[in-house]
Amino acid sequence: LVLRPSFGGGGTGIFFVEKSAGGFRINALPCRETMMETLLRPLHDYLVTGFVEQADYAAVIAPESTNTLRILTLWDVDRDEPFMAATCHRFGREGTGPLDNFHAGAGGTSVSIDPETGVLGKAVIRECGEIRRLSHHPDTGQAIEGVVVPEWKKTTDELLALAARFPYAPCIGWDLVKLSSGWVCLEGNPFPGYHVWQVHGGILKDPRARRFYQAFGMLK
C-alpha cells in the first residue's frame, strides 16, 4: 500500500507499506507489527491506495523510482476550455529513492516531451550549479532522447477531459504515472513549480498561456 497525506508536497510524509512472509516493511525497512501500528495509528487525513507498476519504458530508464509525467493545464480564456501549456517527464536518479523530484536540489531529471507526438527530448540535470543536457540517463545509461511515451494522444485527451471538469481550478500541474495500459494521477498541484518546464523553454511563448496569466492578474 501507499499512504500519503492529502496536504503538503515534495513527497513529504509518504509511506510504502509491504507485507511478506517475513513480516512488514515500511519504506523498504523491516518493521515489526507493533512498530508499524505505533507509526501509522496517529496518522490523520491520509490517502491509502494500492501500489501500481509503471510502464516498462519508464522502469527501464530509472527502475528505482516512480517516474512521472508532469503536465501543466491552463484555462483557455478565449475558448473556455483547458489546454496543455507545458509537458515534461521526470526520472529519478541514484540517491533519490522512489521519488523523481527535480525541484530544490532533489536530484531528479526533467525531460522535455513533444506535446504533439509524445517523443522525449534530452534530460536536464543540475550538478554543482550547472545545467547539463543528456541523451541518456546519467546513472543507468539507458537512452531517453527519442523514446516515445506509449498512448500519448489517448493519455493527453483523457487528461484534458478531466481538467475540463475543474473550471474552478484553471491552473493545475498534474503528476501522472503511465501504466502498461492507461495511467493514474498521483496529484494535481494548484501552485506548480514552473522550473521543471521552464528549463526546456519559456511557457509564455504560447499566446494562450500569456493570455491566461494576463486574465488572472499575474502578468501585465
Buried (B, 14 or more C-beta within 10 A) or exposed (E): EBBBBEEEBEBEBBBBBBEEEEEBBBEEEEBEEEEBEEBBEEEEEBEEEEEBEBBEBBBEBBEBBBBBBBBBBBBBBEEEEBBBBBBBBBBBBEEBBBBBBBBEEBBBBBBBBEBEEBBBBBBBBBEEEEEEBBEBBBBBEBEBBEBEBBBBEEBBEBBBEBBEEBEEEBBBBBBBBBBEEEBEEBBBBEEBBBEBBBBBEEBBEBEBBBBBBEBEEEEE
